[in-house]
Amino acid sequence: MVRCTITTKQIPFIAAAAVLIIGGLLFFMFPIRNIFDKYMDDGLRALVPILGTVFMVILYLFVCSTFLLASFVDPGIYPREHSDEEDDFRQPLYRTLDINGVQVKMKWCETCRFYRPPRCSHCSICDNCVESFDHHCPWVDNCIGKRNYKYFFFFVNSLTVFIVCGIGFGLLSIVLSRDNIDEVIVDIILLVIGSLVFIPVVGLAGFHIGLICKGRTTNEHVTGKFRGVSNPYDQGCSRNYLGVLCNAKYPRYIYTYV
């Protein structure tokens, strides 16, 4: 019999998934349903809840799908080398590589036993070297790297739009039922929670919009790489966005086991 074990590092992911699912269901069951009841017998104004619901359903499905992709797509994990442990002591700690006229250091990884390629970093939580490592996100329980960064970016930004629209629909529902406030208790609770969640989510979305414009990763920003020197990966704002968000899916590395 297969047992499903939950580790402490998976708790934020489970909490995020629960909030996303339960919050979404409550949103469609209460504010949207209340707006439907108020407008459905009002001629052309009935198009407001119909079109609004169609838009919010599509947006909600997009949010959920990008959340799952960011969680379960391989971020770009490099396979470990299976060499003798004695070889580690013979390797110099750093090697340098010239990228667009800038000397970039490649550090020897004692765990994975190879020189980390440029922009690669070893995640202490996942215990893997990840290509174009951005950060480890506990809310999706995955590293964010070259292969899943665009899904994470789309998730955060689409979630921001969903929360903004949700707050708008919630306010409309409350205004329409202002004479009978008992009908919209759940709407008010959802409005308060959405307003609180909106602040960190929009901040995170804005932060990553700025990072792409500068051609940086979160790891490079936090560690201060290329501070005071030219960033060899910055190709200009428009090209940075095209390179990150409009690329084909990168192939997964082949794992070999000995």
N, C-alpha and C positions, 0 to 999 in steps of 0.2 A: 504494500500500500504506500503510495507516494504522500509524503507529508510536506505541507507548505509552511515554511518557517519565515517569520518576519523579523528582520534585524532592525536595530535602532536607526540606522541610516536610511531605512525605507519609510520611516514614519512621516517625514515631511512630504514625500511623494504621495503616500496614501491620503494624507490630509488635504493636499492640493487637489487630488483627483476627486475626493469626496465633496469638497467645496464647489468644484467645477460642475459636478453632476447634480448634486442636490440643489445648489443655487440656481442652476439653469432650469431644472424642473419646476422649482417654486416660482421662478420668474414667469414661465409660460402658464403656470396654473393659476396665478393670482393677478399680477398687474395686467398682463396681456388679456386674460379672460375677462377681467373687469372692464377694460377698454372696449372689448368686443360687445359686452352686454350693453354698454352705454351708447355705442354708435351703430349697431347693426340695423336698427329701424330708422336710420336717419339719412336715407337716400345716398347721395354721392359721398357723404362723409363717412359712410361705411367702408370706403376704400382705404381710409387711414389705418385702421387696425389690420385689414387684410394685407396691404402692401408692407406695413410695418412688421407683421408677423413673418411673412415670407422672407424679408430681408434678415430679420433676427435669427430665424431658423438656419438659413444658409451661413450666416456669420458664426453662429454657435457651433455648427458642425465643422466649420473651418478651424475654429479655436480648438476644439477637441481633437481633430485630426493632427494638427501641428503639434499639440501637446504630446500626443502618442508618438509621433515621429521623432520629436526631440528626445523623448524618453528611451525609445527602443532602437533607433538607428545607431549603428556603430559610429562613434565620433571620428574615427580614424586611428585606431589602435595599431601601433607597430608590433609585429611579432617579435618575441624575444630571441636572441641568439643563444644557441646551445653550444657554448664553448667551455673549455676547461677554466676553472676558477683561477688557476695560476696565471692565466693570460691577463687578468684584470690588473695585476700589479705592474705589468710591463707597459701599460698604456699611459701616455701623457694625459693629464686631466683635461686639457683643451686642445682643440685644433681650430684654425681660423679659415674662413671662406669669404671670398670677395663677392659681394652682391651689390651690383649697381654702384661700384666704387666705395662701398662701405664694408669694413672688416667686421664680419659677424662670427662670434665664437660658437663652436659646437662642443658641448661638454660630454665627457664620457659618463655613461649611465652604468653604475655598478650593478643595478638590478637587472636591466635588460641587456647589458653587455654590448653596447654599441655607442657610437657617437651620435648624440641626438641631432637630427637634421635641424636647420634653421626654423624657428618658431615652434619647435617641438618642446614639450615639457613633460616631466614625469609627475603624474597625479598621485599624491600621497594617499588619497581615499580609494581610488580604483586600483592603484598600484600598477599602472600601465603608462607607457609613453604614448602621448597623443599628438597627432599631426596638427599643426596650427592650433595648439591648445589655447582656448580662451579662458575657461574656468570650469570648476565642478559645480553644478547646480543641484542642490539637495532637493529642490521642488520637482525636478524631473528625474531625480536619482540617476544622473548620467553626466559624464563629462560633455562639455560643449567644445567641439573641435571642427575640423575642416569639413567633415561629411554631414554634420547635423546643425551647423551654426545657423544656416538660413531658416531651418524649421523653428529653431528657438527664437530667432528674430521675428519671424512671421507670427509665432504664438504670442509673444509679448505685445506686439503692436496690434494684432487683431483683438487680443483680450482688452487692451486699452479702449479700442473703439466699441467693443461690446459693453464694457462697463459704462462708458459715456452714454451710449444709446439706452442702456438699461436704466440709468439714473433718470434720463429724460422721460422714458415711458412710465417709470415709477412715479415721478412727479405728476405726470398727466393723469394717472390713475387716481392719485390722492386728491388732486384738484377736482376731478369729476365726481368724487364721492365725499366732498368736504362737508356735506350736510349729514352724512352718516359715517363718521370716522371709524366706527367699529368694523366696517366692512373691509378696511384697508390696513389692519394692524400688521399683517404679514408684509404688505407693500412697504410700510414704514420701516420695518425691521430690515428688509432687503435694501432699502434706500440708504440706511445708516451703514450697513456692512459694506455696500458697494462704494460709498463715499470714503470709507476708511481704507479699503483695498486699493482704490483708485490712486491714492497719493504715491505709494511705493511702486506700483505698476507703471504709472506714467513716467516716474523718475527713471526707472530701469529702461523703459523704451527710449526715452530721450538720451540716456547715457550711451546706449548702443548705436543710436542714430549718429551721435557725435563721433563714436569710435570708428565707424565705417568711413565717415567723411575724412578722418585723419589717417586711415589705413592701419589702424592699430587693433590689437586684441586687448581684452581685459587684463591678461597676464602681463603684457608689455606695458600697459598703462600703470598698473600697480607697482611693478618692479622698476619702473623708470627707464626702461630700455629706449635707446635712441634719444634720450633727453639731452638736448644741447648739440645733437648731431642730426644729419639728414636721415629720414626714415626711408630705407631702400625699398619698402613695400608700398609706399604711398604713390599711387598713380593718378592722383586727382580725384575729387569727390565722385564724379559721375562714373569713372572707370572703376573706382573702388566698389561702388554699388553694383555695377554690372558683373564684376568679378566674383563678388560674394553671393549675390542673390539670384543671378540669372545664369548660373553655370549649370552644366549637366551634372548628374550625380556622379561623384568620384567613385571609382571601383574600390572594393574592399580588399585589404591585403590578405594574401593567402597565408594561413597559419600552418606551420609544420610542427609536428610533435615527435619527439624522440623517446 
